[in-house]
Amino acid sequence: MRSILPLTALLMLSPATAWAESVATAPIAGTRLEISARGEVKRVPDIATISAGVMTQAADARTAMSDNAARMARVIAALRKAGVAERDLSTAQISLSPQYRYADNQPPVITGYQASNSVSVRFRDIAKSGTILDALVSQGANQINGPQLSIDKPEAALDEARIAAIGNARQRADLYAKASGLTVRRIVAISENFSDYAPPPAPPMMMRAMSADAMAKTEVLPGEQAVGVTVNVTFELG
């Protein structure tokens, strides 16, 4: 009786452990093959994010900030009038800094102040973003950076890339197995190494105020972006 009780108590106290052991993956009996494979799909970006702002200078800090705020108000009003939603507008940066004059063997002298205010704008219709940027310049914007092109919802593309990655891993496993005189018995384990979709950094795009007739139309081209996933797959060959 004493030899039975400990086993009974163990099964009652830790059923999860006993179950886990009963369904554990059988050890590899043949040759182990580990492959790292990448799957990639292409998508056309549908979001353009651009920073637009105003930089002003004045003899005193208060005037610099006041002038900047007035010009920035016109820029934001133009964005709203163009149909940019409030959720796609966010303040990116506000700064005020003194401007100095430097001379040899003399302490720097403040000559004025420079104020800067910029807003991050997300365009959901990339084709219209260039026209809106031109309108911003006419309203006083003198600093524009971007665009940063991205995919609004990359999840479906990432899933396609995962399927492609597994297919590539299996194709390579078949190649190794055939070269070795073996066959692929099964997949033992799969892990995702990383998914490498990330919008590229926004390149600088500086614009200056010009008359509507003199300034050429700005065009933003979306192109294509790669959405990729890398997986690690362990096969059993036999």
Backbone bond lengths (Angstrom), bond angles and torsions (degrees), N, CA, C in turn:
res aa  C-N    CA-C-N  psi(-1)  N-CA   C-N-CA  omega(-1)  CA-C   N-CA-C  phi
1 M - - - 1.463 - - 1.517 111.61 -
2 R 1.314 116.86 -40.51 1.459 119.27 -179.77 1.525 112.00 -62.55
3 S 1.294 117.68 -30.19 1.467 119.72 -179.03 1.519 112.02 -75.42
4 I 1.334 120.06 -18.73 1.466 123.23 -178.55 1.521 111.44 -90.25
5 L 1.329 118.03 -38.04 1.461 121.36 -174.66 1.526 114.22 -57.76
6 P 1.306 121.06 -46.53 1.467 119.09 179.85 1.514 112.61 -58.90
7 L 1.306 119.42 -39.40 1.459 122.18 179.76 1.521 110.53 -66.56
8 T 1.357 116.50 -41.61 1.472 120.30 178.55 1.521 111.19 -63.10
9 A 1.319 116.08 -44.33 1.472 119.99 179.35 1.512 111.18 -62.63
10 L 1.324 117.62 -38.74 1.461 121.04 -179.96 1.513 111.42 -63.50
11 L 1.337 116.89 -42.96 1.465 120.38 -179.54 1.522 111.49 -67.35
12 M 1.356 117.01 -32.40 1.468 119.97 -179.75 1.527 112.20 -76.35
13 L 1.341 116.99 -34.44 1.453 120.42 -175.29 1.524 112.77 -84.11
14 S 1.312 118.77 -26.95 1.468 120.12 -175.74 1.518 111.53 -135.85
15 P 1.354 118.02 63.30 1.464 120.37 178.58 1.510 112.58 -64.80
16 A 1.365 117.72 -33.11 1.462 119.80 -178.70 1.514 110.70 -63.43
17 T 1.346 116.41 -38.68 1.451 120.02 179.78 1.517 110.72 -65.62
18 A 1.334 116.01 -42.75 1.459 119.29 -179.97 1.516 110.74 -64.68
19 W 1.368 118.11 -39.16 1.459 121.95 179.35 1.516 110.99 -65.85
20 A 1.349 115.52 -43.45 1.462 119.51 -178.79 1.520 110.74 -60.24
21 E 1.322 116.56 -39.11 1.459 119.27 -179.69 1.521 110.79 -68.78
22 S 1.349 117.01 -31.37 1.456 119.38 -176.49 1.520 112.24 -73.77
23 V 1.365 117.57 -24.31 1.453 119.72 -178.06 1.526 111.73 -110.62
24 A 1.310 117.68 12.20 1.454 120.51 -179.65 1.527 110.29 -61.65
25 T 1.327 116.57 146.43 1.453 121.65 -179.85 1.525 110.14 -63.48
26 A 1.317 114.63 134.36 1.465 119.23 179.00 1.514 109.74 -63.74
27 P 1.313 118.86 143.68 1.464 121.08 179.73 1.518 111.03 -63.91
28 I 1.333 114.70 154.02 1.462 120.00 179.52 1.516 109.61 -70.08
29 A 1.345 115.15 123.60 1.457 119.86 -179.61 1.521 111.81 -93.85
30 G 1.351 116.28 -24.56 1.457 119.93 -178.24 1.512 112.43 -102.85
31 T 1.304 115.16 -142.35 1.463 121.45 -178.50 1.520 110.11 -89.51
32 R 1.315 116.83 134.68 1.466 122.77 179.52 1.527 109.50 -91.44
33 L 1.316 116.38 129.73 1.468 121.95 178.98 1.516 108.88 -128.71
34 E 1.316 117.30 123.03 1.460 122.58 178.55 1.526 109.37 -111.78
35 I 1.316 115.60 128.18 1.465 121.13 -176.41 1.521 109.30 -130.12
36 S 1.325 115.63 136.84 1.453 122.98 171.49 1.527 107.61 -107.58
37 A 1.322 116.91 121.97 1.467 120.69 -175.35 1.520 110.24 -133.52
38 R 1.312 115.24 151.36 1.462 121.80 -178.15 1.527 109.73 -117.56
39 G 1.319 114.95 140.23 1.459 121.21 171.94 1.518 109.13 -119.46
40 E 1.312 116.68 142.30 1.467 120.22 -174.62 1.516 110.15 -144.09
41 V 1.323 115.17 139.96 1.459 121.91 173.58 1.527 108.31 -130.74
42 K 1.304 116.41 160.31 1.464 122.08 -179.46 1.532 109.58 -110.18
43 R 1.301 115.02 140.71 1.457 121.40 176.47 1.529 110.05 -138.07
44 V 1.327 115.25 150.04 1.464 120.84 174.97 1.524 108.03 -88.25
45 P 1.330 118.76 123.22 1.469 120.57 179.50 1.528 111.61 -58.09
46 D 1.323 115.60 144.83 1.463 120.24 179.20 1.529 112.62 -122.27
47 I 1.327 116.61 7.80 1.465 121.27 177.63 1.532 108.75 -131.98
48 A 1.306 116.49 135.25 1.469 121.88 173.43 1.524 108.08 -123.11
49 T 1.321 116.68 123.20 1.467 121.35 178.68 1.522 108.73 -111.00
50 I 1.316 115.39 126.24 1.460 121.74 -174.79 1.525 109.02 -134.00
51 S 1.321 115.80 140.81 1.459 121.34 175.16 1.525 108.54 -98.14
52 A 1.327 116.24 124.28 1.460 121.55 179.46 1.520 108.66 -125.31
53 G 1.320 116.04 135.86 1.455 118.09 -176.77 1.508 114.34 -156.06
54 V 1.323 113.82 -177.17 1.459 122.47 -177.58 1.516 108.73 -131.04
55 M 1.330 115.63 134.72 1.462 121.61 173.34 1.524 108.07 -120.28
56 T 1.336 115.92 129.21 1.457 120.69 -179.81 1.518 109.78 -131.27
57 Q 1.326 115.92 158.07 1.463 122.33 178.38 1.526 109.34 -131.83
58 A 1.312 115.06 144.46 1.466 120.60 177.95 1.523 108.80 -153.55
59 A 1.335 115.01 167.94 1.465 119.41 -177.53 1.521 112.35 -70.42
60 D 1.345 117.10 -28.24 1.466 119.53 179.26 1.523 109.30 -128.25
61 A 1.315 115.69 160.35 1.461 121.75 -174.19 1.527 111.97 -64.90
62 R 1.319 117.15 -41.21 1.462 120.16 -177.21 1.521 111.62 -62.58
63 T 1.321 116.22 -43.91 1.466 119.66 -179.91 1.522 110.63 -66.48
64 A 1.322 116.90 -39.77 1.464 120.46 179.67 1.525 110.53 -60.77
65 M 1.331 117.15 -45.35 1.456 120.76 -179.87 1.525 111.72 -69.29
66 S 1.331 117.82 -38.39 1.458 121.38 -179.62 1.519 111.36 -65.70
67 D 1.331 116.23 -47.67 1.461 119.78 178.58 1.530 110.63 -61.94
68 N 1.316 115.21 -39.45 1.461 119.47 -179.02 1.527 110.60 -64.84
69 A 1.332 116.22 -43.85 1.461 119.94 -179.31 1.526 111.70 -62.87
70 A 1.323 117.13 -39.43 1.466 120.77 -179.32 1.530 110.89 -65.40
71 R 1.331 116.67 -44.07 1.463 120.03 180.00 1.520 110.88 -69.10
72 M 1.340 116.64 -37.27 1.456 119.65 179.71 1.521 111.44 -67.91
73 A 1.331 117.01 -32.61 1.461 120.75 177.18 1.525 110.64 -61.75
74 R 1.345 116.65 -38.76 1.469 119.85 178.05 1.530 110.92 -67.39
75 V 1.319 116.74 -37.26 1.466 120.66 179.40 1.530 110.17 -64.74
76 I 1.335 116.35 -45.94 1.467 119.90 -179.36 1.522 110.82 -65.85
77 A 1.329 116.95 -38.47 1.465 120.46 177.68 1.518 110.63 -62.25
78 A 1.333 116.70 -38.74 1.464 120.47 178.70 1.523 110.80 -65.36
79 L 1.323 117.37 -37.88 1.465 120.62 178.41 1.527 110.88 -64.96
80 R 1.325 116.25 -44.04 1.456 119.15 179.34 1.526 111.43 -65.95
81 K 1.316 116.29 -38.82 1.459 120.15 178.70 1.521 111.03 -64.57
82 A 1.343 116.60 -31.48 1.463 120.64 179.41 1.526 112.32 -76.58
83 G 1.336 117.15 -4.62 1.455 120.10 176.35 1.515 115.44 97.85
84 V 1.334 117.63 9.61 1.460 120.15 177.62 1.524 108.71 -72.16
85 A 1.318 117.27 126.05 1.469 121.84 -176.30 1.524 110.74 -72.43
86 E 1.321 115.37 155.63 1.463 120.82 -179.66 1.534 111.44 -60.90
87 R 1.319 117.56 -35.31 1.466 120.39 -179.82 1.525 112.14 -66.61
88 D 1.331 116.53 -17.18 1.465 120.81 -179.16 1.519 112.29 -99.86
89 L 1.326 117.56 10.01 1.460 122.60 177.84 1.529 109.10 -120.36
90 S 1.309 116.28 129.87 1.467 119.61 176.19 1.523 109.09 -151.31
91 T 1.326 115.62 140.77 1.458 120.18 178.57 1.516 109.81 -65.56
92 A 1.321 115.95 129.10 1.468 120.77 -178.29 1.520 111.72 -96.61
93 Q 1.351 116.46 -41.40 1.461 118.87 -177.18 1.523 110.60 -163.19
94 I 1.323 115.73 142.49 1.465 123.07 170.75 1.526 106.92 -132.69
95 S 1.325 116.21 127.98 1.464 118.44 -177.98 1.524 110.46 -144.46
96 L 1.329 114.60 152.60 1.453 122.50 174.71 1.521 107.10 -140.87
97 S 1.314 116.62 126.80 1.466 119.23 -177.09 1.532 110.27 -142.95
98 P 1.320 116.91 143.08 1.469 120.21 177.89 1.522 111.01 -73.18
99 Q 1.315 115.39 151.61 1.459 122.28 176.02 1.534 107.99 -108.51
100 Y 1.316 116.99 136.09 1.463 121.43 -173.03 1.529 111.59 -116.05
101 R 1.319 113.91 153.18 1.460 121.03 167.96 1.525 106.57 -113.09
102 Y 1.312 115.21 129.67 1.458 120.62 -176.65 1.530 109.72 -110.08
103 A 1.318 115.71 139.72 1.468 121.96 176.34 1.528 108.30 -138.76
104 D 1.306 114.69 154.11 1.463 119.35 -178.42 1.528 111.40 -61.67
105 N 1.324 114.74 132.79 1.471 122.67 174.52 1.521 113.14 60.40
106 Q 1.340 116.07 25.26 1.463 120.32 178.43 1.524 109.15 -134.39
107 P 1.322 117.40 147.80 1.470 119.16 177.06 1.525 110.10 -67.95
108 P 1.321 117.18 149.90 1.476 119.75 179.36 1.527 111.50 -62.87
109 V 1.323 114.75 146.97 1.466 121.64 -178.21 1.522 108.43 -117.57
110 I 1.336 116.23 130.97 1.466 120.24 177.96 1.526 109.11 -73.23
111 T 1.323 115.62 124.92 1.466 120.88 -179.48 1.519 112.80 -105.88
112 G 1.311 117.53 -11.19 1.462 121.20 -178.25 1.515 110.27 168.49
113 Y 1.341 114.19 -169.75 1.458 120.06 -178.53 1.526 110.01 -134.25
114 Q 1.306 114.24 147.19 1.464 121.04 179.40 1.528 108.98 -119.59
115 A 1.327 116.01 123.86 1.461 121.96 179.09 1.522 109.45 -111.30
116 S 1.317 115.60 143.05 1.459 120.92 -179.09 1.516 109.53 -140.26
117 N 1.306 115.88 139.07 1.461 122.75 179.41 1.520 107.47 -144.37
118 S 1.326 116.64 128.10 1.469 119.66 -179.81 1.516 110.25 -136.13
119 V 1.314 115.01 152.28 1.457 122.15 -179.41 1.522 108.58 -126.04
120 S 1.328 115.85 140.80 1.460 121.43 175.92 1.528 108.26 -88.81
121 V 1.325 115.73 126.76 1.462 121.50 -175.88 1.522 108.91 -118.69
122 R 1.322 115.96 128.22 1.458 120.98 177.56 1.529 108.48 -106.39
123 F 1.322 116.20 117.36 1.457 121.67 179.46 1.525 109.13 -98.86
124 R 1.327 115.93 122.58 1.461 120.50 179.06 1.521 111.95 -93.67
125 D 1.298 116.55 -5.25 1.472 122.44 171.63 1.521 106.25 -123.82
126 I 1.342 115.99 93.59 1.462 120.47 -173.69 1.517 111.64 -60.36
127 A 1.306 117.60 -32.88 1.466 121.02 -177.49 1.527 111.91 -61.97
128 K 1.334 117.15 -27.67 1.465 120.56 -177.81 1.530 112.80 -92.11
129 S 1.319 117.63 -9.93 1.464 119.77 -172.24 1.524 112.27 -64.90
130 G 1.323 118.58 -37.57 1.465 120.62 179.93 1.511 112.36 -62.84
131 T 1.322 116.33 -44.00 1.471 120.80 179.32 1.527 110.88 -62.78
132 I 1.326 116.75 -40.51 1.464 120.20 179.54 1.523 110.54 -66.65
133 L 1.326 117.19 -38.57 1.467 119.88 177.96 1.524 111.06 -61.96
134 D 1.314 116.72 -40.89 1.468 119.77 177.38 1.526 110.69 -60.82
135 A 1.331 115.79 -38.78 1.466 119.73 178.94 1.524 110.73 -67.06
136 L 1.321 117.15 -35.43 1.463 120.33 178.78 1.517 111.55 -63.62
137 V 1.319 116.22 -41.46 1.464 119.80 179.49 1.528 110.52 -61.58
138 S 1.315 115.99 -39.62 1.471 118.90 178.90 1.520 112.11 -67.12
139 Q 1.344 117.29 -19.60 1.465 121.72 179.14 1.523 112.66 -95.86
140 G 1.328 117.86 3.92 1.452 120.23 174.35 1.509 116.54 116.60
141 A 1.331 118.37 -4.36 1.466 119.71 177.63 1.524 109.51 -67.71
142 N 1.319 117.04 128.45 1.470 119.79 178.17 1.528 111.91 -127.53
143 Q 1.327 116.52 11.88 1.460 121.50 174.15 1.521 108.83 -137.79
144 I 1.318 116.53 118.16 1.457 121.43 177.44 1.520 108.12 -134.74
145 N 1.326 116.69 128.82 1.455 122.33 178.11 1.526 109.42 -127.61
146 G 1.314 115.77 137.48 1.457 120.79 179.90 1.520 109.99 132.22
147 P 1.315 116.05 -161.98 1.457 127.36 -0.46 1.536 112.48 -86.03
148 Q 1.320 115.35 157.39 1.456 121.99 168.57 1.524 106.17 -104.89
149 L 1.330 115.61 111.70 1.460 120.97 -176.24 1.521 109.65 -92.83
150 S 1.318 116.30 136.91 1.461 119.85 -177.57 1.522 110.39 -148.26
151 I 1.338 114.57 170.18 1.463 122.47 177.34 1.519 107.44 -102.40
152 D 1.301 116.80 126.27 1.462 120.60 -173.83 1.521 111.97 -63.32
153 K 1.322 118.04 -47.29 1.457 122.37 -178.83 1.527 109.54 -129.02
154 P 1.333 117.51 89.43 1.471 120.55 -174.85 1.525 114.41 -84.02
155 E 1.350 119.00 1.39 1.465 120.48 -172.84 1.525 112.52 -59.87
156 A 1.342 117.44 -45.35 1.464 120.14 -178.70 1.532 110.96 -64.11
157 A 1.325 116.47 -39.64 1.467 119.95 178.06 1.526 110.91 -65.62
158 L 1.334 116.86 -38.54 1.469 120.17 177.95 1.523 110.99 -64.07
159 D 1.337 117.47 -38.31 1.466 119.91 177.71 1.528 110.96 -64.66
160 E 1.328 117.06 -39.77 1.464 119.99 176.08 1.522 110.69 -62.16
161 A 1.332 116.15 -39.52 1.461 120.11 178.94 1.528 110.82 -66.15
162 R 1.330 117.52 -35.84 1.475 120.85 177.95 1.529 110.82 -63.83
163 I 1.336 116.03 -43.65 1.460 120.08 178.44 1.523 110.35 -62.43
164 A 1.322 115.79 -42.45 1.474 119.86 178.46 1.518 111.09 -63.88
165 A 1.340 117.36 -37.82 1.458 120.53 -179.22 1.528 111.19 -65.41
166 I 1.335 116.75 -42.56 1.465 119.85 177.76 1.527 110.36 -64.17
167 G 1.332 116.63 -41.12 1.463 119.96 177.48 1.524 112.09 -61.42
168 N 1.324 116.03 -41.30 1.467 119.66 178.51 1.525 111.38 -65.88
169 A 1.341 116.21 -38.48 1.464 119.84 178.79 1.524 110.37 -64.36
170 R 1.333 117.18 -43.48 1.461 120.89 -179.45 1.532 110.59 -65.67
171 Q 1.316 117.02 -40.64 1.464 120.23 178.59 1.527 111.11 -61.75
172 R 1.324 116.25 -40.83 1.460 119.56 179.32 1.524 111.24 -70.18
173 A 1.338 116.17 -36.55 1.463 119.80 177.29 1.528 110.98 -63.25
174 D 1.335 116.86 -41.65 1.466 120.10 177.08 1.526 111.17 -61.09
175 L 1.340 115.32 -37.93 1.458 119.70 179.46 1.524 111.31 -64.00
176 Y 1.339 116.05 -47.49 1.459 120.15 179.36 1.534 111.17 -63.83
177 A 1.332 115.87 -40.65 1.460 119.54 -179.18 1.524 111.14 -64.06
178 K 1.333 117.02 -44.12 1.458 120.84 179.95 1.516 111.01 -64.09
179 A 1.345 116.38 -41.17 1.462 119.89 179.48 1.525 111.73 -65.67
180 S 1.322 116.48 -25.22 1.457 120.97 -178.29 1.529 112.89 -97.32
181 G 1.327 116.90 0.82 1.448 119.95 -177.81 1.516 113.16 74.11
182 L 1.334 116.92 26.74 1.456 121.74 -178.19 1.521 109.50 -122.08
183 T 1.316 115.78 -178.60 1.454 121.95 174.56 1.525 108.61 -132.09
184 V 1.323 115.72 157.07 1.457 120.50 177.11 1.520 108.71 -82.03
185 R 1.320 116.67 118.70 1.463 120.79 -179.51 1.534 111.76 -84.70
186 R 1.316 115.84 -46.16 1.463 118.82 -174.94 1.522 110.02 -168.96
187 I 1.334 114.15 165.43 1.466 121.13 170.10 1.524 107.39 -92.77
188 V 1.307 116.04 126.48 1.461 121.38 -178.00 1.523 111.73 -91.04
189 A 1.325 116.92 -40.80 1.470 120.12 -176.70 1.521 109.97 -153.41
190 I 1.340 115.36 149.56 1.465 122.31 176.53 1.524 107.74 -135.69
191 S 1.307 116.27 133.77 1.462 120.87 173.14 1.517 108.67 -140.27
192 E 1.335 115.15 144.70 1.462 120.31 178.73 1.519 108.69 -91.00
193 N 1.307 115.17 119.86 1.471 119.83 -178.81 1.522 109.95 -72.36
194 F 1.312 116.35 -55.58 1.464 120.30 175.34 1.524 109.16 -168.87
195 S 1.314 114.73 155.08 1.464 121.56 170.19 1.518 106.56 -108.70
196 D 1.312 115.91 125.56 1.465 118.99 -168.65 1.517 113.38 -108.19
197 Y 1.346 116.46 35.83 1.452 116.24 172.60 1.516 109.75 -83.93
198 A 1.291 115.33 123.22 1.462 120.80 174.52 1.521 106.95 -155.06
199 P 1.320 117.14 133.33 1.464 119.02 178.68 1.519 110.65 -60.40
200 P 1.327 117.90 139.49 1.456 119.58 177.32 1.518 111.02 -65.80
201 P 1.333 117.87 153.75 1.463 119.71 179.52 1.518 111.67 -61.85
202 A 1.301 114.75 147.82 1.462 119.65 -177.66 1.526 110.49 -74.87
203 P 1.331 118.17 125.92 1.461 119.65 176.39 1.519 110.33 -77.11
204 P 1.321 118.27 152.11 1.459 119.73 178.72 1.525 111.30 -67.57
205 M 1.312 116.67 139.32 1.460 121.33 178.09 1.518 106.59 -139.19
206 M 1.298 117.21 94.50 1.452 121.68 -176.26 1.528 110.34 -91.26
207 M 1.328 115.32 138.15 1.460 120.56 178.59 1.522 108.35 -132.83
208 R 1.293 116.57 152.34 1.458 120.55 177.05 1.531 109.02 -126.70
209 A 1.302 115.01 156.21 1.458 119.74 -176.80 1.519 111.04 -66.39
210 M 1.338 115.77 131.00 1.460 121.89 177.19 1.527 107.20 -141.70
211 S 1.298 116.23 165.74 1.453 118.97 177.54 1.520 109.47 -70.35
212 A 1.317 116.63 154.49 1.460 121.01 -177.91 1.520 112.00 -59.74
213 D 1.334 117.18 -34.29 1.461 120.43 -178.94 1.519 111.89 -75.10
214 A 1.337 117.36 -32.59 1.460 120.47 -174.53 1.518 112.80 -82.88
215 M 1.335 117.96 -25.89 1.458 120.19 -173.20 1.516 111.01 -89.38
216 A 1.329 116.01 128.24 1.451 120.45 176.08 1.517 109.67 -69.08
217 K 1.319 116.41 154.71 1.450 120.85 -178.61 1.528 110.58 -70.82
218 T 1.321 116.11 135.30 1.457 121.55 178.37 1.525 109.42 -84.74
219 E 1.333 116.13 134.11 1.456 121.13 -179.96 1.526 109.13 -125.51
220 V 1.322 116.52 133.02 1.462 122.69 177.78 1.524 108.08 -110.35
221 L 1.336 117.36 120.86 1.462 123.03 -177.50 1.532 109.21 -103.63
222 P 1.325 118.92 123.71 1.472 120.69 -175.34 1.521 114.56 -74.85
223 G 1.339 118.17 -34.72 1.462 119.84 -177.99 1.521 111.56 61.95
224 E 1.339 116.27 -148.63 1.464 122.33 178.85 1.525 109.95 -132.61
225 Q 1.338 115.60 153.55 1.461 121.59 175.43 1.521 109.23 -128.77
226 A 1.326 115.28 147.33 1.461 120.92 178.42 1.524 109.92 -88.86
227 V 1.321 115.27 136.90 1.461 122.41 173.10 1.524 106.16 -118.55
228 G 1.321 117.90 115.95 1.463 120.65 -172.53 1.510 113.88 -130.67
229 V 1.328 115.47 154.57 1.461 123.20 176.78 1.526 107.98 -137.88
230 T 1.327 116.89 138.31 1.460 122.98 175.49 1.525 108.99 -113.90
231 V 1.336 115.94 129.82 1.462 121.15 -179.57 1.526 110.23 -122.58
232 N 1.323 115.35 152.14 1.455 122.48 172.06 1.516 108.26 -108.93
233 V 1.323 116.93 124.79 1.469 121.65 -175.93 1.525 108.55 -125.85
234 T 1.327 115.72 132.08 1.460 121.75 176.62 1.527 108.87 -107.06
235 F 1.332 116.21 125.24 1.458 122.69 -179.93 1.524 110.50 -111.84
236 E 1.311 114.44 156.50 1.463 120.28 169.27 1.533 107.76 -111.43
237 L 1.308 115.40 124.45 1.467 121.51 177.57 1.521 109.19 -106.05
238 G 1.293 115.04 150.85 1.462 118.20 178.32 1.503 111.79 -156.21
